[in-house]
Amino acid sequence: MMKRKTLAGGPIPTYDLYGEDDPSGSRFWVHCETIPARSALHHWEIGLHRHERYFQILLVTGGSGDAIFDGEIARFEPVSLVTVPPAVGHGFRFSPDIDGYVFTFLASRLPVRPGEPSAFGHFLSTPRVTRLPQEAGEGKLILDHLLRVATEWEGRLTGRTVLMETGLAASLALTARIAAQDQTETERTDENDRRIEAFSALLHQEVRNHRPASFYASALGITPTHLNRVLKAKTGFGTQDLVARRLIEDAQRELLFTPGSVKQIAFRLGFSDPAYFSRFFTRQTGMTPGAWRQQEQIRLGSRNEEPGGISAR
């Protein structure tokens, strides 16, 4: 899991569900909703908070973003599982095309408690992002388990409690197994992971300055070719591709949640020529900035009108 330091100040609020205060106490043992259902209401950013008694799973099936864990930041892309133990301060930044599910449930319903002296207990006690393998096998099994939990939660049929408890426990046990394998691999490739971590932090700071690949490589003390090879091996994308993807994410947030014109947004993103920004955006997304903005505003309005819907890509 890639991490970098970030600053946070002030007390961290505690919720059962983010943004909802219920002084009479919790009335649920499990809750399921799509990631966009709540994040769209908060401009795709969930501020730092914690859940005192609840464990949380985010199944990311589309889009991307950052998870903030007590001052650390971890990047996630599909298909990934974000696991958050009780009492851990956390928050999220999502891209506007994020999709997937959030499962919030009492930690007491887990077969192993976070922090118990076992590999599974240790896994449950530490917030993390786990990338699920795409080939058939454990990754698909985890996805199937959690999609079934979402279906059972929505359907409210007989036996749903047993099926949901089993699905959540099985998906976490399998994810812990994958994370253990990833940790072994991380120990073997520690130097490259540190480089990717440093690149991600630098990209977050410099993306709107439109630095060339040589700038990032020089900052990391390696050649542009070496940096490109390291990034491709770990993420599947080269340096310029990752810079472009992050810039497009920033552009989409600006287009969707600020009232400025396309020209004004282009300048805020560091483009000196708004026409070039439009061409860049169209090349990356297949749509002009104005057309994308109109489409997403309509789509967001439709989602807000259907708060009970659950979907996955």
N, C-alpha and C positions, 0 to 999 in steps of 0.2 A: 504494500500500500504506500503510495507516495504521499509525503506529508511536508508541510512547511509551516513556520510560525506565523500567527496573526495576532493582533491585539484585540482584547475585549475588555470593556470597563463596566463597572456597576454590577448590581445584583442580577443574577440570572433567574427569571421567573420560572415557576413550576406549574405545569398544566397536566390534566389528563389527556385532553386533546388541545393542540396548539390554538391559543387565542380564546379558549373557552374556560370560564371560571364557574365551578359548581360547588358552592360552599357546603352543600348537603352531602357531598361525597360522591364517589364514582357509582354509576349505575350500569356498568358493563364490564364484562371480563375480556371481550375482544371487540375491536372495531376495525372495519375495513372501508377504505375509500380510494378513489384514484388519486394519484399524485397531483394532477391538475386541479382537482375539485377544490382543494384548499389553497395551493400555492398561487393559483391564478388570482385569488382574492387579495393576495399580498404582493402583487407584481413579481411573482416567481421567486421571492426571497422569504425564507422562514427564519426569523431572528433567533438568536441564541436562547434556549430554554431547556428545561429538563422534565422528565417524568419520574415521579418519586417511586411508584410501584410497578410501572409498566415497562415492558420490553418492546422494542419497535423494530420492524423489518420494512425496508423499502425495496421493492422489486422494480428495478429500472429496466423497462422494455423498449424505450425510445428516448431520444434526446440525450442530454448530458448535463453536467453540473459539478458543483463542489459541495462536499460535506465538511462542516466545521465541527471538530470535536475538541472541546476545552482548549481552544487556542491553536489547534492543528487543522490543516486543510488537506483533504484527500479528494482527488478527481475521480469521477465515475462516468462511465459510458455503458451503453447496453451490450450484452445483458449482464447486469451486476446486481448483487445483493448488498445493501447497506444495513448493518446490524448495530443497534444502539442499546446498550444495557440501561437499567434503571439508574437514575440520579446522575447521569453523565450529561454535562452541558453540551448541546449540539444545535446546529442550524444548517440551512441549506440554501444554495443559490442554484436555480434551475434555468436551463434554456427554455424558450417559449414552446418548443416542440416536445417537451418532456412528456413521457407517458409511463404508466405502470401503476403500482398499488402501494399503499401504506397499510401495514397491519400493526395495530397497537393492542397489546394484550397483557394481562397480569403475569408478571414473572413467576408468580407462585404456581401457575399452571404448567410450567416447564418441568420435564422429568428430571432435569439436573439444574440446580440453582447456579446463577452466575457467581464465580469465585470458588466453587467447590474444587477440592484438590484432584482434578482430573483434566485431561486434555480438552474435553468438551466444556467443562466448567470454566477453564481458562479462556477458551474461545468466547464463551458467552459473557465474560466479564470485561472484554475489551472492545471498544467501538472500532469498526473496520469496514472497508469496502472490499468485497470479494468478487472478482470477475468470473462469471460462470463459463465453462468451456462450451463451445458451440456445437461440437460433435455430439452425436447420440450417446447417451450414458448418464452420468450423474447430473450434469448440467440440465439436461432435458427433464430428468426426473424431479429435480428441484422446482423447475418451472411448472411442471404438471401439478405437483403438490400444491403450490401456492395459488395457481389458477383455480384449482378445485376448492381451496379454502374460500376464495373470493366468491365463487359460485354458491357454495353452501351458505355463506354469510348473507348473500342477497336473497337466496331462495327460502330460507327459514323452514326447512322441511324436518321431519322426524329424524333423529340421530345426528343432527348437524353438529352438536357440541363435540361428540366423540370424533367425528371426521375432521373437524377443524383442529382440535387438539393434536390429533395424530399427524395431520398434514404439516402443521407448524413445527412440531418436534422433529419430524423426519427431514424436513427441508433444512432445518438448522444443523442437524447431525451431519447431513451430507455436505453442507457448506463448510462446516468445521473440518471435514476431511480434506476438501479441496484447499482450504486455507493452509492446512498443515503441509500439503504438498507444495503450495506456492512459497511458503516460508523457507523450505529447504532450497528451492530454486533461488530465492532472494539472497540467501547466504552465499550462494555460489557466484552471484552476479552483483555483488554489493556495490562495486565501483560504478557500474553503468546505472544502477538505480539512483545513486547519489547525483549523477549527472542529469538524469531525467528530472529528479526533484528540483535541482537548481534551475534547469531550463524552464520548468513550469512556473516557478516563482518569478523568474525574470520575465517570462512572457506575460504574466499577469500585470506586471508593472509597466512594460514597454510596448504592449501590443498597439496602442494608439499612436506611438511614435514611428511606426512603420520601419522598424529596424530590419536590415538584411540578415540572411542566415549567418553571414560571417561575423556579425556583431555578437550573436548568441554563442557561436563556436569560440570566438576569442575570449569571451567572458568565462567560458568553461575550460579554457586552456587546451582545446583540441581543434582539429581542422574541421571545416564545414562538411567535408565528405564523411569524416568519422562521426560527427554529430548526427548527420542524416542517417547513417547506418544504424547507430544506437537507437534512435527514435523509431525507425521503421521496424527494427527487430522487436521492440517492446510494444508499440502502439499500432503498427500497420501503416503509419503515415510518416512522410518525410517532414523536414523542418518547415518548409514553405506551406505545406498542406495544413499543418497544425496551427501556424500563425494565421492563415486564412480562415480556418474554422473558428478560432477564437474571435477574430475580428467580426465575422458574420454573426456570431452569438451576441456580441455587444451591439451590433447594428440592429438586430431583431428586437432586442430589449428596448432600444431607443425608439424604434419605429412604433412599437406597440404601446409603450407607456409614457411617451413624452409628446406634447402637442406640437413640437417644432416641425417645420417643413423638411422635406428630404434634403434640401440644400443646407439647412442649419445643422441637421444631423450629420451630414457628410463632414462639415467643418469640425464638429465636436469629436468625430472619430479620427481626425487627423488628416483627412483628405483635402488637398488644396484645390482640387477640381471636382465639383459635384457630379459632372458628367462621367468622369472616370469612376467615381464611387458607384453610380448607377450601373455602369457596365460591369464592374467587379461583382456587385451584388447579383446581377442577373446571371452572370457566368457561374457563380457558386450555387445559386438556388433555382435557376430556371425561370425566375420571375423578376420584374422590376420592383424596386423598393415600394413604390406606391401601390402596385397591385398586390404585393405580399401583405402590406399593412391592411388593406381593405379586406383581404381574404381572412386574415387572422382575427380582425375585429369582429367579423361576422361569426367565425368559428367560436371565439371566446363568448360571444353573446349567446350562442346556441347552448354552450356548456352550462352557462349560468342559469339558463332557463330549465335545465334538466339536472338538478342537483343529485338525483338518486341514481343516475346512470353509472355503470361500471363497465369499462372497456379495456382491452389490451391489444397491443399491436404485435 
